[in-house]
Amino acid sequence: MTVYPTLYSKKISQEIEKTPDEYLPALLEMIRLFRETVTLKPADESFAQGWKEAMNNELLPIDQLWEGIHAA
């Protein structure tokens, strides 16, 4: 095991220990939401969601998808 994850695990634990008990449920929910937003869903789940959106006509025009993106 590398030092990197251990160091951050210790720092996170220290911050949790400093958090008043009444705020722990909110902190737990924040951590769960963060993890869910930064981890990738399995390919089959992503495909199923995309397919469902396509079948429900939840589509965006291609020019809108590229809006704000400027290729060099």
C-alpha positions in Angstrom: 0.0 0.0 0.0 1.3 3.4 -0.9 1.7 6.3 1.5 -0.6 8.6 -0.5 -4.0 6.9 0.4 -2.9 6.4 4.0 -2.0 10.0 4.4 -5.3 11.3 3.1 -7.3 8.6 5.1 -5.6 9.9 8.3 -6.4 13.5 7.4 -10.0 12.7 6.6 -10.3 10.8 9.9 -8.9 13.7 11.8 -11.4 16.1 10.2 -14.3 13.7 11.0 -13.2 13.5 14.6 -13.3 17.3 14.8 -16.8 17.4 13.4 -19.6 17.8 16.0 -21.9 14.7 16.3 -25.0 16.6 15.1 -23.3 17.3 11.7 -22.2 13.7 11.1 -25.3 12.6 9.2 -24.9 15.6 6.8 -21.2 14.9 6.4 -21.9 11.3 5.6 -24.4 12.3 2.9 -21.9 14.7 1.4 -19.3 12.0 1.2 -21.7 9.6 -0.4 -22.8 12.1 -3.0 -19.2 13.1 -3.7 -18.3 9.5 -4.3 -21.3 8.9 -6.5 -20.4 11.9 -8.7 -16.7 11.1 -9.2 -16.9 7.4 -9.8 -17.9 6.0 -13.2 -21.0 3.9 -13.5 -20.5 0.4 -15.1 -20.8 0.5 -18.9 -24.0 -1.4 -19.1 -25.7 0.9 -16.6 -24.5 4.0 -18.6 -25.7 2.4 -21.8 -29.1 1.6 -20.3 -29.5 5.2 -19.1 -28.6 6.6 -22.5 -30.9 4.2 -24.3 -33.8 5.1 -21.9 -33.2 8.8 -22.6 -33.1 8.3 -26.3 -36.3 6.3 -26.3 -38.0 9.0 -24.3 -36.8 11.6 -26.9 -34.6 13.3 -24.2 -32.2 14.5 -26.9 -30.1 17.6 -27.5 -29.1 18.9 -30.9 -25.4 18.2 -31.7 -24.6 21.9 -32.1 -25.9 22.5 -28.6 -23.7 19.7 -27.2 -20.6 21.3 -28.7 -21.6 24.8 -27.6 -18.7 26.5 -25.8 -16.1 24.0 -27.0 -13.4 25.5 -29.2 -11.0 23.2 -30.9 -7.4 24.6 -31.4 
